[in-house]
Amino acid sequence: MLQNWFTKFFKPQPRSLKISWKAALAKKSLTKKEFCHICREAVCEIFPEIKVQSADSFDQFRIVREGREPATVFLENMWRQCRDDVESRVSHVERFLRALLTTLSNNEGLPDRSCIVPTIKDEGYFHIYADRAREEVPFASEHLVGDLWIIYAIDSADSMKTLQKSHVKELGLDLGALKKLAINNLRRILPPVEQHGEGPAYMLTAGGDYVASLLLFDELWVELKQQISGDVLAAVPSRDVLLFTDSQSNEGIKQVKASIAKVMDSGGYLISDTILRRTADGWSVATLT
């Protein structure tokens, strides 16, 4: 059985000549290979009950548990999020370990229905279960468009956890009811949506964690369509950045592309560089020349 997170993670540790993985992460000139090795060491320390094995490359490792199928963990995206931000590395890895704890734990009760929310992720989110088909992963998900997926989560006071398919079944929800419930919950907890920029490209904000999920607010995009002449083009390069412009504005498209590139190069919590088009039928991948 996995040991309690807070007891394991925050209890005082005896003095040791070996540098801790948290201290190792603070090294300014940390390389990607060193970062991945430290993350693997952290997993071994926090979860001594599981076996960690090498995978196809140094930025991957496999988790092996008795009676369970192996799972492959990919570290590339997390490295990109914090490689240039020394101060945030520990918090990034801590969040990663909390998410891993949720994935490994199998003894949690049913979640509060009012805490279920939709998050937007790209295909890379499925890499922890790279050896499984999309329909075989344990968490509740739904394809949105292109490389974007809705991953349903449980937003509690001290953590965010993925919603398991078993929870959805036990709550008596089908996919349509789950999506409606999650979007309504998100509307309730989000601060007011704000639009920034003088045009022709704009950015939306609404807190920090769920900005990308504004893609799911149909009434918002009906309202924003009234500001422009063509179709709305939008992108979510990270979870806290949502950009949009007019499909008839070459300058707006240029600005959105430049902003996407900037976020993807140095931002955190990356999602996708895909540009979407909003039509009466919903979102589609934009074909731009």
C-alpha positions as CSV (number, residue, x, y, z in Angstrom):
1,M,0.0,0.0,0.0
2,L,1.3,3.4,-0.9
3,Q,2.3,5.5,2.2
4,N,0.5,8.7,3.0
5,W,1.7,11.5,0.7
6,F,2.2,14.2,3.3
7,T,3.9,11.9,5.8
8,K,6.3,10.6,3.1
9,F,6.9,13.9,1.4
10,F,7.1,16.5,4.2
11,K,8.3,14.6,7.3
12,P,11.7,15.7,8.6
13,Q,14.6,13.7,7.2
14,P,17.7,12.7,9.0
15,R,21.0,14.4,8.0
16,S,22.8,12.6,5.2
17,L,25.9,13.2,3.2
18,K,24.0,12.5,0.0
19,I,22.4,15.6,-1.5
20,S,18.6,15.5,-1.6
21,W,16.8,15.4,-4.9
22,K,15.2,18.8,-4.1
23,A,18.6,20.4,-3.6
24,A,19.9,18.7,-6.8
25,L,17.1,20.3,-8.8
26,A,18.3,23.8,-7.7
27,K,21.5,23.4,-9.7
28,K,21.6,26.3,-12.2
29,S,23.4,24.5,-15.0
30,L,21.2,21.4,-14.7
31,T,21.1,19.3,-18.0
32,K,18.1,17.5,-19.3
33,K,19.8,14.1,-18.5
34,E,20.6,15.2,-15.0
35,F,17.0,16.4,-14.5
36,C,15.5,13.1,-15.7
37,H,17.9,11.1,-13.4
38,I,16.8,13.3,-10.4
39,C,13.1,12.7,-11.2
40,R,13.7,9.0,-11.3
41,E,15.5,9.1,-8.0
42,A,12.6,11.1,-6.4
43,V,10.1,8.5,-7.6
44,C,12.2,5.7,-6.1
45,E,12.5,7.6,-2.8
46,I,8.8,8.5,-2.5
47,F,7.5,5.2,-3.8
48,P,9.8,2.4,-2.5
49,E,7.0,-0.1,-3.0
50,I,7.2,0.1,-6.8
51,K,10.0,-0.9,-9.2
52,V,11.4,1.7,-11.6
53,Q,13.0,0.4,-14.8
54,S,14.8,2.0,-17.7
55,A,12.7,2.6,-20.9
56,D,13.7,3.4,-24.5
57,S,15.5,6.7,-23.7
58,F,16.9,8.5,-20.6
59,D,13.8,10.8,-20.5
60,Q,11.5,7.9,-19.9
61,F,11.2,5.2,-17.3
62,R,8.8,2.4,-16.6
63,I,6.8,1.8,-13.4
64,V,6.3,-1.9,-12.5
65,R,3.8,-2.9,-9.8
66,E,2.8,-6.4,-8.7
67,G,-0.4,-7.5,-10.4
68,R,-0.6,-4.4,-12.6
69,E,0.4,-3.6,-16.1
70,P,3.7,-1.6,-16.5
71,A,3.3,2.1,-17.2
72,T,5.8,4.3,-19.0
73,V,6.5,7.8,-17.7
74,F,7.7,10.5,-20.1
75,L,9.6,13.5,-18.7
76,E,10.1,15.6,-21.8
77,N,7.2,18.0,-21.3
78,M,8.0,18.6,-17.7
79,W,11.6,19.4,-18.5
80,R,10.5,22.0,-21.1
81,Q,8.3,23.6,-18.5
82,C,11.0,24.2,-15.9
83,R,14.4,23.9,-17.6
84,D,14.9,27.7,-17.5
85,D,13.2,28.4,-14.2
86,V,15.4,27.1,-11.4
87,E,13.0,28.3,-8.7
88,S,10.0,26.4,-10.1
89,R,11.7,23.0,-10.6
90,V,10.9,21.6,-7.2
91,S,7.3,22.6,-7.4
92,H,7.0,21.1,-10.9
93,V,8.4,17.8,-9.7
94,E,6.2,17.9,-6.6
95,R,3.1,18.3,-8.7
96,F,4.3,15.5,-11.0
97,L,4.7,13.2,-8.0
98,R,1.3,14.1,-6.6
99,A,-0.3,13.3,-10.0
100,L,1.7,10.0,-10.1
101,L,0.4,9.2,-6.6
102,T,-3.1,9.7,-7.8
103,T,-2.5,7.4,-10.7
104,L,-1.0,4.7,-8.5
105,S,-3.5,4.9,-5.7
106,N,-6.5,2.6,-6.0
107,N,-8.3,3.0,-2.7
108,E,-9.9,6.4,-2.9
109,G,-13.6,6.9,-2.4
110,L,-16.0,8.6,-4.8
111,P,-15.3,12.2,-5.6
112,D,-17.7,15.1,-4.9
113,R,-19.7,15.7,-8.1
114,S,-19.4,19.5,-7.6
115,C,-15.6,19.2,-7.8
116,I,-15.4,17.6,-11.3
117,V,-14.0,19.9,-13.9
118,P,-12.7,19.7,-17.5
119,T,-9.1,20.3,-18.4
120,I,-7.5,20.5,-21.8
121,K,-4.5,18.4,-22.6
122,D,-2.7,17.3,-25.7
123,E,-1.8,13.8,-26.9
124,G,1.3,13.8,-24.7
125,Y,-0.8,13.4,-21.6
126,F,-1.5,9.8,-22.5
127,H,2.2,9.0,-22.6
128,I,2.3,7.6,-19.0
129,Y,0.2,4.8,-20.5
130,A,2.1,4.6,-23.9
131,D,1.6,0.9,-24.0
132,R,-2.2,1.2,-24.0
133,A,-4.8,2.3,-26.5
134,R,-6.7,5.6,-25.7
135,E,-9.8,3.7,-24.6
136,E,-7.8,1.6,-22.2
137,V,-6.4,4.4,-20.0
138,P,-8.0,4.5,-16.5
139,F,-8.9,8.2,-16.4
140,A,-12.0,9.8,-18.0
141,S,-11.3,11.6,-21.2
142,E,-12.9,12.8,-24.4
143,H,-11.5,13.8,-27.7
144,L,-12.1,17.5,-28.4
145,V,-10.4,18.3,-31.7
146,G,-7.1,17.7,-33.5
147,D,-4.5,16.8,-30.8
148,L,-6.6,18.3,-28.0
149,W,-8.4,16.2,-25.4
150,I,-10.7,16.9,-22.5
151,I,-9.3,15.2,-19.4
152,Y,-11.8,15.2,-16.6
153,A,-10.3,16.1,-13.2
154,I,-11.3,16.5,-9.5
155,D,-10.5,20.0,-8.2
156,S,-10.2,19.8,-4.4
157,A,-8.8,22.3,-1.9
158,D,-5.3,20.9,-1.8
159,S,-4.8,19.1,-5.1
160,M,-6.1,18.3,-8.6
161,K,-6.5,14.7,-9.6
162,T,-7.6,12.9,-12.7
163,L,-11.2,11.5,-12.6
164,Q,-11.1,7.7,-13.0
165,K,-13.5,5.9,-15.4
166,S,-14.6,3.7,-12.5
167,H,-15.7,6.9,-10.6
168,V,-17.8,8.0,-13.6
169,K,-19.5,4.6,-13.7
170,E,-20.2,4.6,-10.0
171,L,-21.6,8.1,-10.1
172,G,-24.1,6.9,-12.8
173,L,-22.9,9.4,-15.4
174,D,-22.6,8.9,-19.2
175,L,-20.2,11.0,-21.2
176,G,-22.7,13.7,-22.2
177,A,-23.9,14.2,-18.6
178,L,-20.2,14.2,-17.4
179,K,-19.3,16.9,-19.8
180,K,-22.3,19.1,-18.9
181,L,-21.7,18.7,-15.2
182,A,-17.9,19.5,-15.5
183,I,-18.5,22.6,-17.6
184,N,-21.2,23.9,-15.2
185,N,-18.9,23.3,-12.3
186,L,-16.1,25.2,-14.0
187,R,-18.4,28.2,-14.8
188,R,-19.2,28.4,-11.1
189,I,-15.6,28.4,-9.8
190,L,-13.9,30.5,-12.5
191,P,-13.4,34.2,-11.9
192,P,-14.8,36.5,-14.6
193,V,-13.4,36.1,-18.1
194,E,-11.3,39.1,-19.2
195,Q,-10.2,40.0,-22.7
196,H,-6.8,41.6,-23.2
197,G,-5.2,43.3,-26.2
198,E,-6.1,46.1,-28.6
199,G,-6.3,43.8,-31.7
200,P,-6.1,42.3,-34.1
201,A,-5.0,39.5,-31.7
202,Y,-6.4,39.0,-28.2
203,M,-5.8,37.0,-25.1
204,L,-8.4,35.7,-22.6
205,T,-7.8,35.2,-18.9
206,A,-9.8,33.7,-16.1
207,G,-7.6,32.7,-13.3
208,G,-4.6,30.5,-14.1
209,D,-5.4,26.8,-14.1
210,Y,-8.3,26.5,-16.5
211,V,-8.0,29.2,-19.1
212,A,-7.6,26.6,-21.9
213,S,-10.9,25.1,-20.8
214,L,-12.7,28.2,-22.0
215,L,-12.7,26.5,-25.4
216,L,-15.7,24.6,-24.0
217,F,-17.8,27.6,-23.2
218,D,-20.0,27.8,-26.3
219,E,-21.8,31.0,-25.4
220,L,-18.5,32.8,-24.9
221,W,-17.5,32.1,-28.5
222,V,-20.9,33.2,-29.8
223,E,-20.3,36.5,-28.1
224,L,-16.7,36.9,-29.3
225,K,-17.8,36.1,-32.9
226,Q,-19.7,39.4,-32.9
227,Q,-16.5,41.3,-32.6
228,I,-14.9,40.1,-35.9
229,S,-15.8,39.7,-39.5
230,G,-14.6,36.2,-40.3
231,D,-14.4,33.0,-38.1
232,V,-12.7,33.0,-34.7
233,L,-9.2,31.4,-34.7
234,A,-8.0,30.3,-31.3
235,A,-5.1,28.5,-29.7
236,V,-4.1,27.2,-26.3
237,P,-0.3,26.9,-26.2
238,S,-0.5,26.5,-22.4
239,R,-3.1,25.9,-19.7
240,D,-3.1,29.6,-18.8
241,V,-2.9,31.2,-22.3
242,L,-5.8,31.4,-24.7
243,L,-5.2,33.5,-27.9
244,F,-7.7,34.4,-30.5
245,T,-8.0,36.5,-33.7
246,D,-10.1,37.0,-36.8
247,S,-9.6,34.5,-39.6
248,Q,-9.7,37.5,-42.1
249,S,-6.8,39.3,-40.3
250,N,-3.4,38.4,-41.7
251,E,-1.8,40.5,-39.1
252,G,-3.8,38.9,-36.3
253,I,-2.8,35.5,-37.5
254,K,0.8,36.5,-37.6
255,Q,0.6,37.9,-34.0
256,V,-1.0,34.7,-32.8
257,K,1.6,32.5,-34.4
258,A,4.4,34.6,-32.9
259,S,2.8,34.4,-29.4
260,I,2.3,30.6,-29.7
261,A,6.0,30.2,-30.6
262,K,7.1,32.3,-27.7
263,V,5.0,30.4,-25.2
264,M,6.0,27.0,-26.6
265,D,9.7,28.0,-26.4
266,S,9.8,29.3,-22.8
267,G,6.4,28.8,-21.2
268,G,5.2,26.2,-18.7
269,Y,2.3,23.8,-18.6
270,L,2.4,23.5,-22.4
271,I,-0.5,22.1,-24.4
272,S,-0.4,22.6,-28.1
273,D,0.6,24.9,-31.0
274,T,-2.5,23.9,-33.0
275,I,-4.6,26.8,-34.3
276,L,-8.4,26.1,-34.2
277,R,-11.2,27.5,-36.2
278,R,-14.7,28.1,-34.7
279,T,-17.7,27.5,-36.9
280,A,-21.3,26.8,-36.3
281,D,-20.4,23.1,-36.0
282,G,-17.8,23.8,-33.2
283,W,-14.0,23.6,-33.3
284,S,-12.0,22.3,-36.2
285,V,-8.2,22.4,-36.9
286,A,-7.6,25.6,-39.0
287,T,-5.9,25.2,-42.3
288,L,-3.8,28.3,-42.8
289,T,-1.5,29.2,-45.7
